[in-house]
């Protein structure tokens, strides 16, 4: 049975479509869920829907309430992930707007949501409130919703259920796929460097770039290796057992563990050989064992 069908309002083409879904922390009581998708024109939409009752088998799309929208200049780098953090706020990842090389320089522009992760209070007001401790609320040149910026296409992220750390998977241009880590006690406001840098290397300018104030990734996967990093078991489970079983069921071809230094576990990412077909970093939320 189909739980949610938004085909009548989304455009699934290229890197567009239904990009993310998150259940409210009190979903079992209130039936609220949030979706991020591209509408028929290609614009970003973040919406709330309600399952009534919460254990219903199918969500009625007539319950949709739009939280925010954003025009997208290109059809790629629309981002994707939407998730609730340990603080109860809703986080939304948005890419730099697309094309290649960030022609709008959106990654370093605090006057746009493009190239950022937003942090919203969807319980404090309608359609949402801005948390009072968001890092740029006192900056008239910045948008209040921004939690972190300097990102190219952070299409997947996840919160470490053990530590509360935020792990961000950012798709690279041509050279580096990167993993960024934001500590649980961070006040936000990190600049992860794009398009000044791609991973830990200068991008624009190609050499001699000013890295002051930038937060470098904790891991970079060379695009020349034709690999994808598919997940962070260190963020979700202290064993590779769950991921190995997922791989054995066809979840990833030739998946193998790699190590992210400082992650606290022996193996902290899963890499997949993909020959540039869809080279990206994908956190896979396993926990258990």
Rosetta blueprint (number, residue, H / E / L):
1 X L
2 X L
3 X L
4 X L
5 X L
6 X L
7 X L
8 X L
9 X L
10 X E
11 X L
12 X L
13 X L
14 X L
15 X L
16 X L
17 X L
18 X E
19 X E
20 X E
21 X E
22 X E
23 X E
24 X L
25 X L
26 X L
27 X H
28 X H
29 X H
30 X H
31 X L
32 X E
33 X E
34 X E
35 X E
36 X E
37 X E
38 X E
39 X E
40 X L
41 X L
42 X L
43 X L
44 X E
45 X E
46 X E
47 X E
48 X E
49 X E
50 X E
51 X L
52 X L
53 X L
54 X L
55 X L
56 X L
57 X L
58 X L
59 X L
60 X L
61 X H
62 X H
63 X H
64 X L
65 X E
66 X E
67 X E
68 X E
69 X E
70 X E
71 X L
72 X L
73 X L
74 X L
75 X L
76 X L
77 X L
78 X L
79 X L
80 X L
81 X L
82 X E
83 X E
84 X E
85 X L
86 X L
87 X L
88 X L
89 X L
90 X E
91 X E
92 X E
93 X E
94 X E
95 X L
96 X L
97 X L
98 X L
99 X L
100 X L
101 X L
102 X L
103 X L
104 X L
105 X L
106 X H
107 X H
108 X H
109 X L
110 X L
111 X L
112 X L
113 X L
114 X L
115 X L
116 X E
117 X E
118 X E
119 X E
120 X E
121 X E
122 X L
123 X L
124 X L
125 X L
126 X L
127 X L
128 X L
129 X E
130 X L
131 X L
132 X L
133 X L
134 X L
135 X L
136 X L
137 X L
138 X L
139 X L
140 X L
141 X L
142 X L
143 X L
144 X L
145 X L
146 X E
147 X E
148 X E
149 X E
150 X L
151 X L
152 X L
153 X L
154 X L
155 X L
156 X E
157 X E
158 X E
159 X E
160 X L
161 X L
162 X L
163 X L
164 X L
165 X L
166 X E
167 X E
168 X E
169 X E
170 X E
171 X L
172 X L
173 X L
174 X L
175 X L
176 X E
177 X E
178 X E
179 X E
180 X E
181 X E
182 X E
183 X L
184 X L
185 X L
186 X L
187 X L
188 X L
189 X L
190 X L
191 X E
192 X L
193 X L
194 X L
195 X L
196 X L
197 X E
198 X E
199 X L
200 X L
201 X E
202 X E
203 X L
204 X L
205 X L
206 X L
207 X L
208 X L
209 X L
210 X L
211 X L
212 X L
213 X L
214 X L
215 X L
216 X L
217 X L
218 X L
219 X E
220 X E
221 X E
222 X E
223 X H
224 X H
225 X H
226 X L
227 X E
228 X E
229 X E
230 X E
231 X E
232 X L
233 X H
234 X H
235 X H
236 X H
237 X L
238 X L
239 X L
240 X L
241 X H
242 X H
243 X H
244 X H
245 X H
246 X H
247 X H
248 X H
249 X H
250 X H
251 X H
252 X L
253 X L
254 X L
255 X L
256 X E
257 X E
258 X E
259 X L
260 X L
261 X L
262 X L
263 X L
264 X L
265 X L
266 X L
267 X L
268 X L
269 X E
270 X E
271 X E
272 X E
273 X E
274 X L
275 X L
276 X L
277 X L
278 X L
279 X L
280 X L
281 X E
282 X L
283 X L
284 X L
285 X L
286 X L
287 X L
288 X L
289 X L
